[in-house]
Amino acid sequence: MSIYSKILKKMKEYDKIIIHRHMRPDPDAIGSQVGLQKLLQLNFPEKSIKVTGYDEPSLTWLAKMDEVTDADYEQALVIVCDTANTPRIDDQRYSTGDFLIKIDHHPNDDAYGDLLLVDTDASSTSEIIALFAFENHLEVNDYIAKLLYAGIVGDTGRFLYPATTARTFEVAGKLRQYAFNFSELSRKMDSITHQVAKLQGYVYDNLEIDENGAARVILSQQLLKENQLTDADTSAIVAAPGRIEDVQMWAIFVEQPDGHYRVRMRSKFTPINEIAKQHDGGGHPLASGANAYSKDEVDLIYQKLKERAKK
């Protein structure tokens, strides 16, 4: 029995299912979480299936969360999508259900859950959910296809990143056959506000690049407040340094209200996730996140990137 079949069999055993994803969601987190919810609701209308987590304002156009009570977790199946480790799970009640399933595409450094579907060859968790649907011959509708397609597009950077495989295009092609408004979705995902556009300009003006192509920029709380930007808004400019020909790897340090820095790290070719793991983080080889708790640690992470860029 395949892992897809095992998970479907387990889903059929429960009348209540609650689906989680990671904090600070991106399109893949929302797409896989709500895409799975709508998939199960369509195929098993008799079941109670809810999604939980913070409603990120910049993504409510794609989907919104449900109200989930503590009582909902009694004898419930809990599924966590697109979340590498337990501290990042949005809504820590995930552990209070009857059975826990992890579905993810990040390296499985934190193998939590009673049943795991972790495919690091997948471009996104939305790709995995689509494969789950296709392999189990489940019915898919236009909205489900839109959610999963949005997740794939988000995590592949519109099919630019190396995690994009022939299978990714095959899955995306199948989803594209459904009648959602492709042009509207593409425009929405490519649009940024005027404030974010100005932030992108700031990044290009203030990006520090060494002779080996290691780059960094620091976004202070003062800068964010002056421009009425949130931490979520900064996700829109993470890929910006990569458009510069000379940049090979980069880190964007976003100061948080408590003074520590959220670090978004990216690389074109050389893996950088081991550096992230050394600083309260982790992720994919070429796309990772970390944390810096002082300006000295900010400098240390950048120094490690510079050393890595020499190799």
N, C-alpha and C positions, 0 to 999 in steps of 0.2 A: 504493500500500500504506500503510495507516494505521500510526501508531507502535506501536499495540497488536500489529498483525500482524508488524511488523519485530522487535519484542522477542520474540514467541513463536517466530518463525523462528530467531532467534539462540539461544534456549534449547534448541531442538530439536537444535542442532549440537553440544551438549556433553553428555558423560556425567556430568560432575561440576559441581555448582553450589553455591556457598557464598554465603550471604546475611548481610549486615551491617546494622546500624542505628546510631543515635547513642548516645553515652555518656549515662549517667543516663536510662535509657529511661522513657518514659511509655506509657500503653496503646496509643497509635497506633504508636509505634515497635515494640512487641512484636506488636501485632495485625497490622500490615502485613508485618513480617518473617516471623513464623511462619505467618501466614495464607497468604503466598505460598509458603512451604515446603510446607505441607500441601496446597495447591492443586496444586503441581507433582508432589508425591509421589502424589497421587490419580490424576492424569492421565498421569503418566509413571513408573510404579512401577519401571521398569528403571534409572532414574537414581539417582545418589548425590547427595542434596540435604541440606545441613547449614546450621544457623544458629549464629552465633558472637557472643560478647560476654559481658559480666559479667551474672551472674544476680542481678538486683535483687530482694532478698528480698520486697519489698512486692508484686511482680508475678509471683512464681513460681506462684501459684495459676492464672494465665492460661496460662503456658507456660514451659518451661525450655530452656536452650541445650544445644548438642551439644559434645562434645570434638572439636576440629578441629586436626589436625596440620599442620606446615609442608608435608609431602608432599601433603596434600590439595589444595593450591593449584596443583600442577603440572598444566598444561593444563586448568585449571578456569575456568568462567565465574563472575565475582564480581558480585553485585548489592548495591548499597547503597540501603536504604530510609530515607526520612524524615530525611535528613541534609543540611543546607544546604551545609556546607563540610567540607573534608577533616580539619581538626584535630579535629572533633567525632565522627569515625567511630570507633566502638568496635572495637578490634583493628586495629592499623595494618598488618596483613598484607594488607589489601584490595588493595594495589597489586602483589602478587606473583602474581596469577592471569594468565590468558591474555587475558582481555577483561573490560572493566568497564562495567556499566550503572548509571546513577543513576535512581532513581524517587523523586520528591519533590513536595511541594506548597508549599515555601518559595520566596521570590524567588530566582532563579537567579544569585546574585552570584558563586558559585564553580562555574563550569560544568565540573566534572571528569567524567571518564568517556569511553568510546568511543561510547556510545549513551545518549541522555538522554530520559527521559519526565518532564518537569516541568510540572505543571498547577497554577498558582497560583489558579485558580478552584475547585479542589477543597478541601473542608473539611479533608481529612486525606489521608495517604498510603493509609490503609485504604480510603477511597472510591475512589482510583485503582486499587488492586489489585482491588477488586470490579468496577469497570468493565472492567478488563483481562480478568477471568474471563468476564463477561457478553458483552463484544464478541467474544471469541474462542470463545464457546460451549463453555467448559470446564465440566466437572462440578464441582459444589460440594457439600460435605456439611455436616452440622450444626455440626461443630467449626470448620470454616473460616468459616462464617457467623457463629458466635459471636465468633471472633477479630476479624473485620473490623468487626462491629457494635460491639464494645467499643472499637476504635480510633476509630471515628466518634464515638461517644458521648463518649469522652475528650477529643478535640480540639475538639468543638463545645460543650463544657460542657453536655451533655444538650440540644443543639440551641438553646442560648441565644445563642451568639456570631454576629456578622454573617456569618462565612464559611459559615454554614448556608444552602444554596440549595434551590430546588425539586428540583434533581438529587440533592442530599444526601438529602432525604426519600424520593425515588424509590428510590435505592440502598438506604437503610436499610429501606424497606418490602419490597423484594425479599429482603433478608437475614432480615428478621423472619419470613418465611414458613417458614424452616427450624425444625426442632424442637429448638432449644436452650432451656435453662431461662431465659427472659427475666427473670422476677421475681428469681430468684437472682442473675443477673448484675447487674441493676440495683441490688439491695440491696448486693452486694459492692462495686460501684464507688462507692456513696454512703456506705459505712461508713468511719468514722475511729476510731482508738484514743482512749482516754481522754487520753493524753498529747498527742495532736494536737488534741483538743478544747480542752485547757487552753492550748495554743499559740495557737489561734484567738482565745481570750479575751484573751490577751496582745496579739495584733495589734490588736484593737478598742480595748483600753485604752490602747495606746501609739502609735496611728496619729497622725501629724502631718499636718494638712490645712490648706492655705492658702485664702485667700479665693476663689481661682479653681477650686478643686477638685483641685489637685495634692497628692498624698499620698505619704507614705513611712513605713516602719518598718524598724528595724535589728534583726536577730536575731543576737546575739553567740554566739560559741563557748561562753562560760560558760553562757548560757541553754540552749543545746542540750544540753550535757553534764549540767547539773543536772536536766534533764527527760528524759534518756536518749533524745534525738531525733537523727536523722541528717539530712543534707542532703536526702535523698529524702523524708523525712517532711514537710519544709517545702513541698513541691509541692502538698500537699493544701489549703494555706491561701492559695494565690496569688490565687484569685478572691474571697476574703473581703472585701477593701476595696471591691470593686465593688458589693456589696450596699447600701452606704451611698449614699443619694440624692445627697448633695452631692459625692461623689468622682467626678471625671471621668477622671483618669489617676493611676497609682500605681506605685511601685517598692518592691520588698521586697529589702533588702540582707541577704544571708545570709553571715556571716563563715565562712570556710573554715579548716581546721586550720593552713594556712601564713600566715594573717593577711590574705589578700586577700578581697574580697567578691564573691560571685556575685550578680548583679543580675537580678531577674525584673521585667520592666516590662509593664504592661498599660494599655490605654486604651479608653474606651467609644466614642469617635467620632473623635478627632484622632490621626493617625498619629504614632508615636513611634520607629519603627525607625531613622530617620536618627540619632537621639541614640544609640541602641544601637551603630550602626556606628562612631561616634566613640570608643567605649570598648570596643574588642576584642569586639564582638558583632554582632548583627543579628537578623533574623527577620521575622515578619509585620508589616504596618503597625500593627496593634493589639495584638500579642503578641510581645514581643521579649525577648532576653536579652543581658546585657553583663557586664563585669567592672570592678571598681574596685580599684585597688592601693594605696589610702591613704584615710584618712578625709577628706582634702581632695578626693579624686576622688569620694567618696560625696556630699559637699556640692555639688560641681560638677554632678554628674548631676541631683541634685534641683533645683538652681537652673535647669538647662536645662528640666526638666519644668515648673517654675513659669512660665518664660518662654513655653513652648509652650502652657500652659493659658490664657494671657492672650489668645491669638489666636482 
